[in-house]
């Protein structure tokens, strides 16, 4: 499976709240840098999962990928995501050995 297909499967698992499958796409030492009202860096798979699960706690929000740009080697993918409330983010994913090793997320709305 190429990184674009991996990323769409990752998104599907997130929208379904299938955290067991979701975890399979992440490197053990994944880093998530979130730029929202403040910048926050989350390190490690367990902290990443705890943060994403907390973000969705009590929410049925889902999202779609509006646009996607991929490096020629597939190691970096940039997306514009839009949730069902109309809020957007720009997310940059870096892959190594078929796993997400870094995510930079910029909340736009």
C-alpha positions as a Markdown table, in Angstrom:
| # | Residue | x | y | z |
|---|---|---|---|---|
| 1 | Unk | 0.0 | 0.0 | 0.0 |
| 2 | Unk | 1.4 | 3.4 | -0.9 |
| 3 | Unk | 1.5 | 6.3 | 1.6 |
| 4 | Unk | -1.5 | 8.0 | 0.1 |
| 5 | Unk | -3.6 | 4.9 | 0.5 |
| 6 | Unk | -2.2 | 4.4 | 4.0 |
| 7 | Unk | -3.2 | 8.0 | 4.9 |
| 8 | Unk | -6.7 | 7.6 | 3.7 |
| 9 | Unk | -7.1 | 4.3 | 5.7 |
| 10 | Unk | -5.7 | 6.3 | 8.7 |
| 11 | Unk | -8.4 | 9.0 | 8.1 |
| 12 | Unk | -11.1 | 6.3 | 7.8 |
| 13 | Unk | -10.0 | 4.7 | 11.1 |
| 14 | Unk | -10.1 | 8.2 | 12.8 |
| 15 | Unk | -13.6 | 9.0 | 11.5 |
| 16 | Unk | -14.8 | 5.6 | 12.7 |
| 17 | Unk | -13.0 | 6.0 | 16.1 |
| 18 | Unk | -11.3 | 2.7 | 15.4 |
| 19 | Unk | -8.3 | 3.4 | 17.7 |
| 20 | Unk | -6.9 | -0.2 | 17.3 |
| 21 | Unk | -6.6 | 0.2 | 13.6 |
| 22 | Unk | -5.5 | 3.8 | 13.9 |
| 23 | Unk | -2.6 | 2.9 | 16.1 |
| 24 | Unk | -1.2 | 0.6 | 13.4 |
| 25 | Unk | -0.4 | 3.6 | 11.2 |
| 26 | Unk | 1.8 | 5.4 | 13.8 |
| 27 | Unk | 5.5 | 5.0 | 14.6 |
| 28 | Unk | 6.2 | 4.3 | 18.2 |
| 29 | Unk | 8.1 | 7.6 | 18.5 |
| 30 | Unk | 5.6 | 9.6 | 16.4 |
| 31 | Unk | 5.6 | 13.4 | 16.9 |
| 32 | Unk | 2.5 | 15.6 | 16.5 |
| 33 | Unk | 3.1 | 19.3 | 16.4 |
| 34 | Unk | -0.3 | 21.0 | 16.8 |
| 35 | Unk | -0.6 | 24.7 | 16.0 |
| 36 | Unk | -3.9 | 26.0 | 17.3 |
| 37 | Unk | -4.4 | 28.8 | 19.8 |
| 38 | Unk | -1.1 | 27.7 | 21.2 |
| 39 | Unk | 1.6 | 25.4 | 19.8 |
| 40 | Unk | 1.7 | 22.0 | 21.4 |
| 41 | Unk | 4.0 | 19.0 | 20.8 |
| 42 | Unk | 2.9 | 15.5 | 21.5 |
| 43 | Unk | 5.6 | 12.8 | 21.5 |
| 44 | Unk | 5.1 | 9.0 | 21.4 |
| 45 | Unk | 2.3 | 6.8 | 20.2 |
| 46 | Unk | 0.6 | 6.5 | 23.6 |
| 47 | Unk | 0.5 | 10.3 | 24.2 |
| 48 | Unk | -0.6 | 10.8 | 20.6 |
| 49 | Unk | -3.5 | 8.3 | 21.0 |
| 50 | Unk | -4.5 | 9.8 | 24.4 |
| 51 | Unk | -4.6 | 13.3 | 22.8 |
| 52 | Unk | -6.6 | 12.4 | 19.8 |
| 53 | Unk | -9.1 | 10.3 | 21.9 |
| 54 | Unk | -9.5 | 13.2 | 24.3 |
| 55 | Unk | -10.1 | 15.6 | 21.3 |
| 56 | Unk | -13.0 | 13.4 | 20.1 |
| 57 | Unk | -14.4 | 12.6 | 23.5 |
| 58 | Unk | -18.2 | 13.2 | 23.3 |
| 59 | Unk | -18.0 | 14.4 | 19.7 |
| 60 | Unk | -19.3 | 12.7 | 16.5 |
| 61 | Unk | -17.3 | 15.1 | 14.3 |
| 62 | Unk | -15.9 | 13.6 | 11.1 |
| 63 | Unk | -13.8 | 15.1 | 8.3 |
| 64 | Unk | -12.9 | 14.8 | 4.6 |
| 65 | Unk | -9.8 | 15.5 | 2.7 |
| 66 | Unk | -10.4 | 18.5 | 0.4 |
| 67 | Unk | -7.0 | 18.4 | -1.2 |
| 68 | Unk | -3.8 | 16.5 | -1.1 |
| 69 | Unk | -0.2 | 17.1 | -2.3 |
| 70 | Unk | 2.4 | 14.4 | -2.2 |
| 71 | Unk | 6.2 | 14.5 | -2.5 |
| 72 | Unk | 7.6 | 12.5 | -5.4 |
| 73 | Unk | 8.9 | 9.8 | -3.1 |
| 74 | Unk | 5.6 | 9.7 | -1.1 |
| 75 | Unk | 7.4 | 10.4 | 2.2 |
| 76 | Unk | 5.6 | 13.7 | 2.8 |
| 77 | Unk | 2.0 | 14.4 | 2.2 |
| 78 | Unk | 0.2 | 17.8 | 2.7 |
| 79 | Unk | -3.6 | 17.8 | 3.2 |
| 80 | Unk | -6.4 | 20.3 | 3.7 |
| 81 | Unk | -9.0 | 18.7 | 5.9 |
| 82 | Unk | -12.5 | 20.0 | 6.5 |
| 83 | Unk | -14.7 | 18.7 | 9.3 |
| 84 | Unk | -18.5 | 18.5 | 9.2 |
| 85 | Unk | -18.7 | 21.9 | 11.0 |
| 86 | Unk | -16.8 | 23.5 | 8.1 |
| 87 | Unk | -13.6 | 24.0 | 10.0 |
| 88 | Unk | -10.3 | 23.4 | 8.2 |
| 89 | Unk | -6.8 | 22.4 | 9.0 |
| 90 | Unk | -3.6 | 22.0 | 7.0 |
| 91 | Unk | -1.8 | 18.8 | 8.0 |
| 92 | Unk | 1.6 | 17.7 | 6.9 |
| 93 | Unk | 2.4 | 14.0 | 7.4 |
| 94 | Unk | 5.9 | 12.5 | 7.2 |
| 95 | Unk | 6.3 | 8.8 | 6.6 |
| 96 | Unk | 9.1 | 6.3 | 7.2 |
| 97 | Unk | 8.9 | 2.6 | 6.6 |
| 98 | Unk | 5.2 | 2.8 | 6.0 |
| 99 | Unk | 4.4 | 4.6 | 9.2 |
| 100 | Unk | 3.6 | 8.2 | 10.2 |
| 101 | Unk | 6.6 | 9.6 | 12.1 |
| 102 | Unk | 5.5 | 13.2 | 12.2 |
| 103 | Unk | 2.4 | 15.3 | 11.8 |
| 104 | Unk | 2.3 | 19.0 | 11.7 |
| 105 | Unk | -1.3 | 20.3 | 12.1 |
| 106 | Unk | -2.3 | 23.9 | 11.6 |
| 107 | Unk | -5.8 | 24.7 | 12.6 |
| 108 | Unk | -7.1 | 27.3 | 10.1 |
| 109 | Unk | -10.5 | 28.1 | 11.6 |
